[in-house]
Amino acid sequence: MRQKLKIAYCREMDEAIRFYELNELHSSFYHLERAHILGQNYIIPHTKSHWWMLKVAFKQHNFKDLIGQITRIIASILFSKIWVPTGNTGGSNVNPLKPMAIPDDLYEILKK
């Protein structure tokens, strides 16, 4: 992972965890989605973003999202290096195979 990308990914994850600890789960999830976009091409960052999304779902007692994140964790381990849908935010509320628009600020970080 390039340094600029790693810094941005870590910043989003740090914010997500901070909001999670404050029990501000909506804000936490927002930053997890951004971290997911940044890290989805790398197995560990990709899986870590889904792990924290699973933790949010657990804290919300959301069974549908729990199951959705478990399947995405497995897929992140198996497919991160093969193929990922660019820009996909990683939540259970979106099709896991659907490419999505990348926010402009993240696009600037992701472009090589």
C-alpha positions, 0 to 999 in steps of 0.5 A, spaced: 500 500 500 502 506 497 504 511 503 499 516 501 493 511 501 495 508 507 495 514 511 488 516 508 486 509 510 488 509 517 485 516 518 478 513 516 479 507 520 481 511 526 475 516 526 471 510 525 474 506 531 473 513 535 466 514 533 465 506 535 467 507 542 463 514 543 457 509 541 456 514 535 455 508 530 452 512 524 458 516 524 463 510 525 460 506 519 460 512 515 468 512 516 468 505 515 465 505 508 470 510 506 476 506 509 473 500 505 473 504 499 481 505 500 483 498 502 479 494 498 484 492 494 488 489 500 486 483 504 488 485 511 485 493 510 479 490 506 478 485 512 479 489 517 474 494 515 469 489 514 470 486 521 469 493 524 462 493 520 461 487 523 462 490 530 457 495 528 452 490 526 453 487 533 452 493 537 446 495 533 443 488 534 442 487 526 442 480 524 441 482 517 448 486 517 451 481 521 450 475 516 452 480 511 458 482 514 460 475 515 460 473 508 463 479 506 469 478 511 470 471 507 469 474 500 475 479 502 480 474 504 478 470 498 477 475 493 481 482 495 487 480 490 483 477 484 477 482 483 473 488 487 468 492 485 471 499 485 468 504 489 463 499 493 462 501 500 462 494 503 455 495 507 450 490 507 445 495 504 449 495 497 450 489 492 457 486 494 458 486 486 456 493 484 461 498 482 460 505 485 462 512 484 468 514 488 467 520 492 472 526 489 477 526 495 478 519 495 479 518 488 484 523 488 488 519 493 486 512 489 489 515 483 496 512 481 
